[in-house]
Amino acid sequence: MNTRLAHPHRTAGTLGRAAAAALLAAGAVLAPAGVANAAPAGPGEPAPSSCRPDHVNATVTPAPASAGHRHYTVVLSAAPGTAPCTLAGSPSNPVFSLNGSPRAVTALPHGEQSRAVVFGPADPVQFDVQVPDGPGPASANEITMTPYSPDSPFPGPVTAHGPLAVDAGTLVGPVTEHRPG
């Protein structure tokens, strides 16, 4: 009979820590790409702000058309474990791209620019992109823009992914509370 004894330096605690580390590593590998993720705050530390590019997940979806315009909704969601912040107005410097290749379209803000909304894990926000109907819109699948936070500068751009078509006269609306459906 062949009996194996536990290594004298491997206690239940170290085996438990090793199993937990392996589980965390497996979870990191399985986490979907493009999903915002915030490092947890340590004991007594404040949660990181939702108003950081690496804490934002953004998507573009087609919305119902209106007379003479195509509409798209861009939804910004904050990573779990982040602290809410305030956003207002239309995101600045929108750049539309197709697979990373910029489109030659300049978008202007429209709508109420001073209304502030709360943005955080429980409070996603959205804004509208209006594109005039035209004979030759450019296909795109990304919008890179910088949200505006009246509390402190948003430290960089955010990229939203999803299919859209853009053309001269494109307008970007202000952030509002997210209204699903």
QUIJOVEN-V477453 format. One record per run of one state. SS is the DSSP state (a for helix, b for strand, c for the rest). FROM is the first residue (numbers start at 1). TO is the last residue. If there is no record, write none. Layout:
# QUIJOVEN-V477453
SS_FROM_TO, SS_FROM_TO
This chain:
# QUIJOVEN-V477453
c_1_11, a_12_30, c_31_48, b_49_49, c_50_52, a_53_55, b_56_66, c_67_68, b_69_78, c_79_82, b_83_83, c_84_84, b_85_88, c_89_91, b_92_98, c_99_100, b_101_102, c_103_107, b_108_109, c_110_115, b_116_120, c_121_122, b_123_123, c_124_124, b_125_132, c_133_137, b_138_146, c_147_157, b_158_166, c_167_170, b_171_172, c_173_175, b_176_177, c_178_181
